[in-house]
């Protein structure tokens, strides 16, 4: 994680390769961290408690390398196949730091074997069958796979996730699997032009998490919020935000909307 003191103050870290600095990218990264920090402080939270997951869907190798040079260390991919190519390419180039990879998109059971080999955290477990397959694949390679349970809080057919009514049963079943480590919940609300309209969905996920923890299950993480609404998500308790466009798009350069 890039240091907040670096991101907020605008001081470039000493280990950045000057010839590879993209000033638009640097401005965007600083701006995202400012927004996270201010949103956290507004809700009386510690900014360091929120992890930025840099979404690299459609982003090429060169641009990801520039992001690494600027201090980003945690990356999220939507598709297993795309991630496999990027992770392999970066492994041979990045030798002075450890990168963390998250699968944030829907996972099919037939891709579970590769996903377990590639990802530190899988955000999108939404069924007992998928959890069992991930557990089986993790057991074969001697890995404890960290996961989040994806919850569907909207009526959109295009969204994946377990329903609220079936969530508690899935939590119980997942915690019984020896090679899985459930760490929290994830959701994707509908897209709204006004980010404030996403607030009830984020609040609902936090309340569900709190109810589950009240029953003795340790699920501290909340993965929620993307470029359009991550500030609201932080205010409602997000511990992980998934930002791609806000980092890699030139349209976000110099944006300073902190309220």
Order of alpha helices (4+ residues) and beta strands (2+ residues): alpha-alpha-beta-alpha-beta-alpha-beta-alpha-beta-alpha-beta-alpha-beta-alpha-beta-alpha-beta-alpha
